[in-house]
Amino acid sequence: MASPRLAVSALILLLAATVAAQTTTTPAPSSTKAAAPAITAVSDCHPHGTVQYCVAGASEYQVEGPTKTEEMEPRYTDCHAHGAETFCVNSKGDDVKILVEEHGEEEPGHEEHEEHEEHEEYPNEEPASSGEHCHFHSGVEHCTGGSESSDKKSCARTDRSYNKPLRIGLLFVILATSALGVFGPILITKFTRMSTNSIVFVTLKQFGTGVILSTAFIHLFTHADLMFGNECLGELQFEGTTAAIFLAGLFLSFLVDFLGARFVLWRQARRGSPGLEDVADNKTPSSTPSDSPDGIVVDRDARGAHMHGKPDENLNVLVLEAGIIFHSLLIGLTLVVAGDSFFATLFAVILFHQMFEGIALGTCIAQLPSPRVPMRTKLLMALAFALVTPLGMAIGIAVLDRFNGNDASTLVAIGTLDALSAGILAWVGIVEMLARDWLRGGMLEEGVGRTVMAMVALVAGLVVMSVLGKWA
């Protein structure tokens, strides 16, 4: 009896072991269904570097396999599951594996990868955010617009690959253009019958007056304010720094004019030249006399002519040239250290800038009286202007690999020179050019035609130079 019972017990144990083995080795069918999303096709395929991503519904998926741009296709269809993996079919009928994890949700580091790929495409330029307009001021990239929530910019030097041969070649183009603008009026009045009172010369001079005024306010004052407002300089303790330095330049110009006029009077007194009283005795009948505090009748017109005589005019032109030279030196540096992405545009703008500024200075030099100022002196003054911008470019080329426009000392130096030059040109443009020609000079008595032509030229100089201020 024991043996049948033993056999039955062994059979029961064998069946139990078989069931247990089947239960542990058979996978649950529900897990496979959960791993594969319901994707029938993917489209809008695009690369991020060498990796391709496609869109299905509102999700983005990575395509495993294609690594070259020519192997990537815009869409894949007939998507199906093989176990826990998802595959789609390309145009050749081959299966392409789709990674079912959604791109952009739980894939850390992809955004940084995308930014890195974009920066590597243009390794020598700073990536600009959407809506930003960036341009260079003295090697400092100034951006307006875009997102205000961007991180604080780095003040370290930005390494760029500069096209030095191009910059060296264009240095001579700037030299020729500056020389053409400044020497033109001088040589025309010397070797032709055109006088400084001709309509062409008057038009050129008033156009130059507008150029000088616009350069002072639109270019120099604005650029100086941008330098002193740079984040890398920190917050200035005195908010009116730009205006204060501008005022110093204006006052220095006034002081030079005043001391120059006093020196002329002192020299005339020592030589026994006619003073104010003698000039008053020779006044014309059309003059309007006025009593001086000493009881001496002084002719206002004669006094104005005396106080603004030839020596004073020579000094004014020297002051004008000093302000222009400071500015032109910085312009040469600005052009060279700008990145290649903006260099061509800035070069075209500065080319016109130097031409117009040269015309403005050349007309003033040409008006200097020849007996007192020889032609050799006039040509040397013109040559100084023609050489100063190429000199600035040469300095910029020499320091191109070390220049950091975001350095605090560089920002202070450039901002100070810009603001100081702005004050000098503002004084010369308003007092010595605009007011002298239109309020105390020949424009008061000109006919309607010449007056209109001169006014149009003046406004044209203001407008053209102000428009150029958008880029330079």
VEXFI-35090 format. One record per residue (C-alpha): residue in three letters; residue number from 1; x, y, z. Coordinates in nm, 4 decimals. Layout:
> Ala  NUM  X  Y  Z
...
end
This chain:
> Met  1  0.0000  0.0000  0.0000
> Ala  2  0.2895  0.2330  0.0598
> Ser  3  0.4173  0.2184  -0.2937
> Pro  4  0.0985  0.3544  -0.4711
> Arg  5  0.0828  0.6419  -0.2194
> Leu  6  0.4488  0.7217  -0.2799
> Ala  7  0.3953  0.7277  -0.6550
> Val  8  0.0979  0.9630  -0.6282
> Ser  9  0.2927  1.2032  -0.4045
> Ala  10  0.5846  1.2153  -0.6482
> Leu  11  0.3510  1.2857  -0.9402
> Ile  12  0.1899  1.5765  -0.7507
> Leu  13  0.5315  1.7318  -0.6707
> Leu  14  0.6396  1.7036  -1.0364
> Leu  15  0.3286  1.8860  -1.1614
> Ala  16  0.3717  2.1637  -0.9059
> Ala  17  0.7329  2.2241  -1.0113
> Thr  18  0.6342  2.2426  -1.3798
> Val  19  0.3643  2.5057  -1.3146
> Ala  20  0.5999  2.7158  -1.1068
> Ala  21  0.8653  2.7149  -1.3809
> Gln  22  0.6171  2.8275  -1.6460
> Thr  23  0.4924  3.1113  -1.4249
> Thr  24  0.8399  3.2642  -1.3738
> Thr  25  0.9652  3.2437  -1.7364
> Thr  26  0.6612  3.3648  -1.9318
> Pro  27  0.6641  3.7479  -1.9777
> Ala  28  0.3498  3.9444  -1.9103
> Pro  29  0.1953  4.0566  -2.2366
> Ser  30  0.0685  4.3799  -2.0831
> Ser  31  0.4243  4.5132  -2.0276
> Thr  32  0.4995  4.5093  -2.4007
> Lys  33  0.1919  4.7112  -2.4798
> Ala  34  0.2810  4.9739  -2.2230
> Ala  35  0.6353  5.0282  -2.3575
> Ala  36  0.5396  5.1044  -2.7164
> Pro  37  0.3438  5.4277  -2.7776
> Ala  38  0.0789  5.4375  -3.0461
> Ile  39  0.2934  5.5945  -3.3259
> Thr  40  0.1921  5.5361  -3.6857
> Ala  41  0.4265  5.7867  -3.8550
> Val  42  0.6749  6.0612  -3.7724
> Ser  43  0.7345  6.3793  -3.9750
> Asp  44  0.8992  6.7248  -3.9589
> Cys  45  1.2312  6.5460  -3.9206
> His  46  1.5296  6.7757  -3.8573
> Pro  47  1.8906  6.7383  -3.7393
> His  48  2.0539  6.8659  -3.4202
> Gly  49  2.4179  6.8339  -3.5180
> Thr  50  2.4510  6.4729  -3.6405
> Val  51  2.1421  6.3437  -3.4562
> Gln  52  1.7976  6.3427  -3.6206
> Tyr  53  1.4696  6.4170  -3.4455
> Cys  54  1.1147  6.3743  -3.5767
> Val  55  0.7751  6.4887  -3.4539
> Ala  56  0.4654  6.2776  -3.3867
> Gly  57  0.1706  6.4699  -3.2482
> Ala  58  0.2958  6.7060  -2.9807
> Ser  59  0.6062  6.5010  -2.9016
> Glu  60  0.9526  6.4860  -3.0523
> Tyr  61  1.1493  6.1615  -3.0849
> Gln  62  1.5076  6.0781  -3.1668
> Val  63  1.5791  5.8624  -3.4717
> Glu  64  1.8571  5.6115  -3.4196
> Gly  65  2.0616  5.5236  -3.7218
> Pro  66  2.1105  5.8096  -3.9734
> Thr  67  2.4228  6.0079  -3.8903
> Lys  68  2.4850  6.1938  -4.2155
> Thr  69  2.2692  6.4700  -4.3514
> Glu  70  2.2200  6.2973  -4.6877
> Glu  71  2.0888  5.9815  -4.5165
> Met  72  1.8243  6.1666  -4.3172
> Glu  73  1.4710  6.1725  -4.4551
> Pro  74  1.1928  6.4216  -4.3806
> Arg  75  0.9456  6.1563  -4.2585
> Tyr  76  0.9091  5.7853  -4.1743
> Thr  77  0.5852  5.5816  -4.2010
> Asp  78  0.4340  5.2407  -4.1094
> Cys  79  0.5609  5.2598  -3.7526
> His  80  0.5311  4.9306  -3.5596
> Ala  81  0.6614  4.7646  -3.2443
> His  82  0.9079  4.4794  -3.2088
> Gly  83  0.8762  4.3834  -2.8433
> Ala  84  0.9580  4.6934  -2.6373
> Glu  85  1.1137  4.8799  -2.9317
> Thr  86  0.9494  5.0958  -3.1983
> Phe  87  1.0489  5.0996  -3.5626
> Cys  88  0.9334  5.3010  -3.8654
> Val  89  0.9947  5.2396  -4.2344
> Asn  90  1.2008  5.4732  -4.4552
> Ser  91  1.1617  5.5323  -4.8284
> Lys  92  1.3751  5.2241  -4.9085
> Gly  93  1.1551  4.9957  -4.7013
> Asp  94  1.4117  4.9529  -4.4251
> Asp  95  1.3284  4.9723  -4.0549
> Val  96  1.4560  5.2722  -3.8630
> Lys  97  1.4540  5.2628  -3.4840
> Ile  98  1.2657  5.5384  -3.2992
> Leu  99  1.3582  5.6103  -2.9363
> Val  100  1.0260  5.6329  -2.7565
> Glu  101  1.1466  5.8764  -2.4849
> Glu  102  1.0047  6.2198  -2.5681
> His  103  1.2691  6.4775  -2.6540
> Gly  104  1.2506  6.7898  -2.4430
> Glu  105  1.0770  6.6462  -2.1323
> Glu  106  1.3216  6.4328  -1.9386
> Glu  107  1.6353  6.4626  -2.1499
> Pro  108  1.8787  6.6749  -1.9505
> Gly  109  2.1604  6.8446  -2.1375
> His  110  1.9929  6.8592  -2.4799
> Glu  111  1.9300  7.2329  -2.4653
> Glu  112  2.2922  7.2929  -2.3812
> His  113  2.3872  7.0643  -2.6706
> Glu  114  2.1705  7.2615  -2.9099
> Glu  115  2.3250  7.5926  -2.8011
> His  116  2.6710  7.4447  -2.8338
> Glu  117  2.6005  7.3273  -3.1880
> Glu  118  2.4723  7.6709  -3.2842
> His  119  2.7794  7.8408  -3.1397
> Glu  120  3.0151  7.5987  -3.3123
> Glu  121  2.8616  7.6876  -3.6470
> Tyr  122  2.9888  8.0446  -3.6013
> Pro  123  3.2814  8.0067  -3.3604
> Asn  124  3.4102  8.3616  -3.4031
> Glu  125  3.0857  8.5495  -3.3452
> Glu  126  2.8711  8.5955  -3.0404
> Pro  127  2.5256  8.4339  -3.0739
> Ala  128  2.2563  8.6991  -3.0760
> Ser  129  1.9193  8.6324  -2.9224
> Ser  130  1.6003  8.6713  -3.1215
> Gly  131  1.5054  9.0322  -3.1904
> Glu  132  1.8473  9.1746  -3.1073
> His  133  2.0326  9.4244  -3.3265
> Cys  134  2.4063  9.4201  -3.2565
> His  135  2.6776  9.6506  -3.3824
> Phe  136  3.0241  9.7531  -3.2723
> His  137  3.1399  10.0724  -3.1060
> Ser  138  3.5173  10.0866  -3.0670
> Gly  139  3.5401  9.7104  -3.0497
> Val  140  3.2519  9.6815  -2.8042
> Glu  141  2.9538  9.4858  -2.9356
> His  142  2.6446  9.6870  -2.8458
> Cys  143  2.3082  9.5078  -2.8716
> Thr  144  1.9594  9.6541  -2.8499
> Gly  145  1.6264  9.4698  -2.8286
> Gly  146  1.5854  9.0991  -2.7604
> Ser  147  1.5105  8.9376  -2.4288
> Glu  148  1.5835  9.1410  -2.1180
> Ser  149  1.6145  8.8256  -1.9101
> Ser  150  1.9442  8.7215  -2.0677
> Asp  151  2.2366  8.6581  -1.8380
> Lys  152  2.4861  8.9320  -1.7676
> Lys  153  2.7354  8.9507  -2.0497
> Ser  154  3.0934  8.8472  -2.0045
> Cys  155  3.3523  9.1237  -1.9857
> Ala  156  3.6335  8.8945  -2.0939
> Arg  157  3.7978  8.9407  -2.4300
> Thr  158  3.6135  8.7697  -2.7170
> Asp  159  3.8438  8.5727  -2.9452
> Arg  160  3.7617  8.6270  -3.3122
> Ser  161  3.9308  8.5385  -3.6396
> Tyr  162  4.0029  8.8713  -3.8070
> Asn  163  4.0760  8.9105  -4.1771
> Lys  164  4.3946  9.1150  -4.1346
> Pro  165  4.4951  9.1329  -4.5058
> Leu  166  4.1575  9.2880  -4.5863
> Arg  167  4.1979  9.5455  -4.3102
> Ile  168  4.5463  9.6380  -4.4255
> Gly  169  4.4287  9.6820  -4.7840
> Leu  170  4.1298  9.8961  -4.6902
> Leu  171  4.3543  10.1202  -4.4807
> Phe  172  4.4793  10.2701  -4.8079
> Val  173  4.1232  10.3094  -4.9356
> Ile  174  4.0351  10.5145  -4.6261
> Leu  175  4.3537  10.7188  -4.6796
> Ala  176  4.2581  10.7996  -5.0391
> Thr  177  3.8985  10.8855  -4.9492
> Ser  178  3.9963  11.1146  -4.6602
> Ala  179  4.2541  11.2887  -4.8801
> Leu  180  4.0009  11.3391  -5.1584
> Gly  181  3.7520  11.5013  -4.9223
> Val  182  3.9914  11.7371  -4.7445
> Phe  183  4.2244  11.8304  -5.0337
> Gly  184  3.9405  11.8791  -5.2838
> Pro  185  3.8127  12.2231  -5.1706
> Ile  186  4.1682  12.3514  -5.1139
> Leu  187  4.2954  12.2541  -5.4581
> Ile  188  3.9776  12.3661  -5.6363
> Thr  189  4.0039  12.7177  -5.4961
> Lys  190  4.3764  12.7248  -5.5721
> Phe  191  4.3831  12.6035  -5.9319
> Thr  192  4.0420  12.7157  -6.0604
> Arg  193  3.8586  13.0453  -6.0758
> Met  194  3.6088  12.9293  -5.8165
> Ser  195  3.6128  13.1663  -5.5212
> Thr  196  3.5048  13.0931  -5.1655
> Asn  197  3.1952  13.3074  -5.2318
> Ser  198  3.0693  13.0911  -5.5191
> Ile  199  2.7410  12.9035  -5.4751
> Val  200  2.9209  12.5678  -5.4984
> Phe  201  3.1622  12.6569  -5.2223
> Val  202  2.8897  12.8058  -5.0011
> Thr  203  2.6827  12.4889  -5.0469
> Leu  204  2.9779  12.2671  -4.9585
> Lys  205  3.0564  12.4718  -4.6496
> Gln  206  2.7010  12.4590  -4.5161
> Phe  207  2.6838  12.0863  -4.5843
> Gly  208  3.0055  12.0542  -4.3845
> Thr  209  2.8538  12.2557  -4.0990
> Gly  210  2.5679  12.0076  -4.0782
> Val  211  2.8166  11.7187  -4.0816
> Ile  212  3.0170  11.8681  -3.7929
> Leu  213  2.7069  11.9290  -3.5789
> Ser  214  2.5696  11.5804  -3.6396
> Thr  215  2.9088  11.4246  -3.5685
> Ala  216  2.9254  11.6060  -3.2347
> Phe  217  2.5845  11.5005  -3.1060
> Ile  218  2.4732  11.1884  -3.2952
> His  219  2.8095  11.0147  -3.3185
> Leu  220  3.0453  11.1327  -3.0456
> Phe  221  2.8102  11.2205  -2.7598
> Thr  222  2.6006  10.9079  -2.8154
> His  223  2.9062  10.6815  -2.8377
> Ala  224  3.0560  10.8304  -2.5226
> Asp  225  2.7297  10.7705  -2.3384
> Leu  226  2.7306  10.4073  -2.4541
> Met  227  3.0861  10.3616  -2.3255
> Phe  228  3.0093  10.5045  -1.9827
> Gly  229  2.6863  10.3018  -1.9668
> Asn  230  2.8612  9.9702  -2.0366
> Glu  231  2.7916  9.6983  -1.7799
> Cys  232  3.1597  9.6107  -1.7557
> Leu  233  3.2366  9.9593  -1.6232
> Gly  234  2.9885  9.9198  -1.3403
> Glu  235  2.7493  10.1848  -1.2139
> Leu  236  2.8941  10.5361  -1.2291
> Gln  237  2.8673  10.7416  -0.9128
> Phe  238  2.7904  11.0516  -1.1237
> Glu  239  2.5206  10.9975  -1.3845
> Gly  240  2.6113  11.3095  -1.5794
> Thr  241  2.9661  11.1965  -1.6599
> Thr  242  2.9206  11.2142  -2.0377
> Ala  243  2.7604  11.5598  -2.0263
> Ala  244  3.0257  11.6884  -1.7841
> Ile  245  3.3143  11.5872  -2.0112
> Phe  246  3.1234  11.7260  -2.3112
> Leu  247  3.0886  12.0567  -2.1246
> Ala  248  3.4623  12.0522  -2.0466
> Gly  249  3.5437  12.0177  -2.4167
> Leu  250  3.3070  12.3010  -2.5024
> Phe  251  3.4566  12.5261  -2.2328
> Leu  252  3.8124  12.4500  -2.3435
> Ser  253  3.7211  12.5521  -2.6988
> Phe  254  3.5679  12.8747  -2.5726
> Leu  255  3.8758  12.9414  -2.3587
> Val  256  4.1084  12.8939  -2.6558
> Asp  257  3.8998  13.1352  -2.8641
> Phe  258  3.8841  13.3937  -2.5866
> Leu  259  4.2544  13.3812  -2.5014
> Gly  260  4.3384  13.3911  -2.8711
> Ala  261  4.1322  13.7055  -2.9202
> Arg  262  4.2912  13.8703  -2.6168
> Phe  263  4.6353  13.7786  -2.7462
> Val  264  4.5580  13.9422  -3.0813
> Leu  265  4.4491  14.2629  -2.9083
> Trp  266  4.7593  14.2623  -2.6881
> Arg  267  4.9883  14.2132  -2.9867
> Gln  268  4.8150  14.4892  -3.1804
> Ala  269  4.8498  14.7244  -2.8866
> Arg  270  5.2244  14.6590  -2.8634
> Arg  271  5.2720  14.7174  -3.2362
> Gly  272  5.0600  15.0307  -3.2335
> Ser  273  4.8006  14.8774  -3.4632
> Pro  274  4.4520  15.0340  -3.4782
> Gly  275  4.2470  14.9399  -3.1762
> Leu  276  3.8745  14.9486  -3.1194
> Glu  277  3.8668  15.3278  -3.0964
> Asp  278  4.0480  15.3736  -3.4271
> Val  279  3.8252  15.1227  -3.5989
> Ala  280  3.5214  15.3058  -3.4601
> Asp  281  3.6383  15.6362  -3.6070
> Asn  282  3.6413  15.4760  -3.9538
> Lys  283  3.2894  15.3327  -3.9340
> Thr  284  3.0694  15.3497  -4.2419
> Pro  285  2.7479  15.5594  -4.2544
> Ser  286  2.5368  15.2436  -4.2514
> Ser  287  2.6809  15.1360  -3.9185
> Thr  288  2.4744  15.1559  -3.6036
> Pro  289  2.6851  15.3136  -3.3288
> Ser  290  2.6533  15.2391  -2.9606
> Asp  291  2.8076  15.4101  -2.6623
> Ser  292  3.0740  15.2194  -2.4787
> Pro  293  3.1075  15.2441  -2.1000
> Asp  294  3.4017  15.4838  -2.1541
> Gly  295  3.1964  15.7164  -2.3689
> Ile  296  3.3697  15.6063  -2.6879
> Val  297  3.1495  15.5461  -2.9881
> Val  298  3.2102  15.1900  -3.1077
> Asp  299  3.0772  15.0408  -3.4302
> Arg  300  2.9331  14.6959  -3.3529
> Asp  301  2.9972  14.5724  -3.7065
> Ala  302  3.3547  14.6948  -3.7059
> Arg  303  3.4112  14.5504  -3.3584
> Gly  304  3.2775  14.2153  -3.4768
> Ala  305  3.5039  14.2218  -3.7784
> His  306  3.7961  14.3175  -3.5577
> Met  307  3.7321  14.0572  -3.2924
> His  308  3.6806  13.7857  -3.5523
> Gly  309  3.9629  13.8810  -3.7806
> Lys  310  4.2020  13.6576  -3.9650
> Pro  311  4.4197  13.5500  -3.6686
> Asp  312  4.1064  13.4484  -3.4789
> Glu  313  3.9808  13.2532  -3.7799
> Asn  314  4.3087  13.0647  -3.8064
> Leu  315  4.2798  12.9624  -3.4442
> Asn  316  3.9222  12.8438  -3.4925
> Val  317  4.0248  12.6162  -3.7777
> Leu  318  4.3007  12.4686  -3.5609
> Val  319  4.0493  12.3984  -3.2840
> Leu  320  3.8153  12.2356  -3.5358
> Glu  321  4.0944  12.0171  -3.6704
> Ala  322  4.2000  11.9127  -3.3194
> Gly  323  3.8491  11.7868  -3.2411
> Ile  324  3.8222  11.6076  -3.5750
> Ile  325  4.1639  11.4433  -3.5337
> Phe  326  4.0744  11.2995  -3.1906
> His  327  3.7550  11.1639  -3.3376
> Ser  328  3.9150  11.0272  -3.6547
> Leu  329  4.1802  10.8421  -3.4564
> Leu  330  3.9067  10.6598  -3.2644
> Ile  331  3.7180  10.5911  -3.5866
> Gly  332  4.0175  10.4062  -3.7305
> Leu  333  4.0424  10.1942  -3.4171
> Thr  334  3.6669  10.1308  -3.4205
> Leu  335  3.6742  10.0041  -3.7764
> Val  336  3.9622  9.7602  -3.7327
> Val  337  3.8547  9.5904  -3.4077
> Ala  338  3.4958  9.5299  -3.5235
> Gly  339  3.4084  9.1663  -3.5956
> Asp  340  3.4106  9.0401  -3.9525
> Ser  341  3.0311  9.0033  -3.9522
> Phe  342  2.9961  9.3832  -3.9223
> Phe  343  3.3252  9.5001  -4.0745
> Ala  344  3.2018  9.5436  -4.4334
> Thr  345  2.9003  9.7518  -4.3269
> Leu  346  3.1034  9.9657  -4.0892
> Phe  347  3.3710  10.0224  -4.3533
> Ala  348  3.1176  10.1549  -4.6053
> Val  349  2.9701  10.3897  -4.3433
> Ile  350  3.3082  10.5227  -4.2287
> Leu  351  3.4128  10.5720  -4.5909
> Phe  352  3.1285  10.8209  -4.6396
> His  353  3.1850  10.9610  -4.2906
> Gln  354  3.5469  11.0506  -4.3649
> Met  355  3.4596  11.1926  -4.7060
> Phe  356  3.1967  11.4299  -4.5612
> Glu  357  3.4094  11.5271  -4.2623
> Gly  358  3.7036  11.5939  -4.4945
> Ile  359  3.4870  11.8249  -4.7076
> Ala  360  3.3799  12.0123  -4.3945
> Leu  361  3.7371  12.0660  -4.2791
> Gly  362  3.8687  12.1320  -4.6303
> Thr  363  3.6249  12.4169  -4.6941
> Cys  364  3.7267  12.5824  -4.3661
> Ile  365  4.0974  12.5490  -4.4478
> Ala  366  4.0423  12.6797  -4.8008
> Gln  367  3.8826  12.9973  -4.6625
> Leu  368  4.1933  13.0899  -4.4646
> Pro  369  4.3521  13.4004  -4.6200
> Ser  370  4.6420  13.3010  -4.8447
> Pro  371  4.8756  13.5923  -4.7672
> Arg  372  4.8682  13.5079  -4.3973
> Val  373  4.8404  13.1273  -4.4297
> Pro  374  5.0597  12.9939  -4.7139
> Met  375  4.9469  12.7039  -4.9293
> Arg  376  5.2103  12.4782  -4.7730
> Thr  377  5.0515  12.5235  -4.4295
> Lys  378  4.7060  12.4495  -4.5681
> Leu  379  4.8281  12.1304  -4.7319
> Leu  380  4.9992  12.0174  -4.4093
> Met  381  4.6748  12.0715  -4.2157
> Ala  382  4.4860  11.8671  -4.4739
> Leu  383  4.7513  11.5958  -4.4691
> Ala  384  4.7191  11.5599  -4.0905
> Phe  385  4.3493  11.4813  -4.1298
> Ala  386  4.4079  11.2400  -4.4180
> Leu  387  4.6647  11.0389  -4.2192
> Val  388  4.5005  11.0225  -3.8769
> Thr  389  4.2296  10.7628  -3.9521
> Pro  390  4.4735  10.5239  -4.1250
> Leu  391  4.7004  10.5770  -3.8231
> Gly  392  4.4167  10.4677  -3.5946
> Met  393  4.3611  10.1635  -3.8150
> Ala  394  4.7310  10.0752  -3.7983
> Ile  395  4.7235  10.0949  -3.4178
> Gly  396  4.4155  9.8755  -3.4140
> Ile  397  4.5771  9.6141  -3.6396
> Ala  398  4.8835  9.6069  -3.4120
> Val  399  4.6760  9.5331  -3.0987
> Leu  400  4.4041  9.3308  -3.2705
> Asp  401  4.4877  9.0035  -3.0958
> Arg  402  4.5006  9.1647  -2.7506
> Phe  403  4.2352  9.4371  -2.7663
> Asn  404  3.9437  9.4043  -2.5231
> Gly  405  3.6748  9.6625  -2.5784
> Asn  406  3.5053  9.5604  -2.2516
> Asp  407  3.8066  9.6453  -2.0365
> Ala  408  3.7165  9.9181  -1.7857
> Ser  409  4.0203  10.1376  -1.8576
> Thr  410  3.9564  10.1100  -2.2335
> Leu  411  3.5937  10.2132  -2.1886
> Val  412  3.6929  10.5168  -1.9795
> Ala  413  3.9613  10.6271  -2.2275
> Ile  414  3.7393  10.5958  -2.5343
> Gly  415  3.4372  10.7505  -2.3629
> Thr  416  3.6418  11.0470  -2.2404
> Leu  417  3.7944  11.1201  -2.5812
> Asp  418  3.4549  11.0862  -2.7513
> Ala  419  3.2816  11.3241  -2.5085
> Leu  420  3.5703  11.5736  -2.5176
> Ser  421  3.5727  11.5736  -2.8985
> Ala  422  3.1944  11.6166  -2.8991
> Gly  423  3.2271  11.9348  -2.6901
> Ile  424  3.4973  12.0753  -2.9186
> Leu  425  3.3022  12.0081  -3.2378
> Ala  426  2.9788  12.1387  -3.0837
> Trp  427  3.1433  12.4729  -3.0019
> Val  428  3.3068  12.5062  -3.3426
> Gly  429  2.9959  12.3908  -3.5293
> Ile  430  2.7473  12.6131  -3.3456
> Val  431  2.9495  12.9257  -3.2653
> Glu  432  3.2236  12.9427  -3.5259
> Met  433  3.0387  12.7969  -3.8249
> Leu  434  2.6605  12.8149  -3.7848
> Ala  435  2.6279  13.1402  -3.5887
> Arg  436  2.9102  13.3195  -3.7680
> Asp  437  2.7778  13.2447  -4.1193
> Trp  438  2.4069  13.2903  -4.0514
> Leu  439  2.3899  13.5516  -3.7750
> Arg  440  2.7083  13.7579  -3.8154
> Gly  441  2.8227  13.6699  -4.1672
> Gly  442  2.7332  13.6963  -4.5313
> Met  443  2.4251  13.4705  -4.5163
> Leu  444  2.2303  13.7613  -4.3590
> Glu  445  2.2521  13.9573  -4.6833
> Glu  446  2.2342  13.6774  -4.9417
> Gly  447  1.9534  13.6531  -5.1934
> Val  448  1.6651  13.4106  -5.1627
> Gly  449  1.8106  13.1568  -5.4046
> Arg  450  2.1518  13.1319  -5.2371
> Thr  451  1.9936  13.1300  -4.8932
> Val  452  1.7618  12.8415  -4.9823
> Met  453  2.0460  12.6439  -5.1401
> Ala  454  2.2651  12.6962  -4.8334
> Met  455  1.9848  12.5969  -4.5955
> Val  456  1.9091  12.2821  -4.7942
> Ala  457  2.2787  12.1889  -4.7854
> Leu  458  2.2917  12.2506  -4.4104
> Val  459  1.9908  12.0257  -4.3439
> Ala  460  2.1287  11.7629  -4.5836
> Gly  461  2.4532  11.7497  -4.3867
> Leu  462  2.2598  11.7069  -4.0620
> Val  463  2.0357  11.4335  -4.2012
> Val  464  2.2957  11.2308  -4.3913
> Met  465  2.5426  11.2208  -4.1028
> Ser  466  2.2658  11.1417  -3.8530
> Val  467  2.1507  10.8475  -4.0651
> Leu  468  2.5075  10.7146  -4.0761
> Gly  469  2.5006  10.7227  -3.6961
> Lys  470  2.2813  10.4123  -3.7012
> Trp  471  2.5845  10.2021  -3.7974
> Ala  472  2.8876  10.4021  -3.6813
end
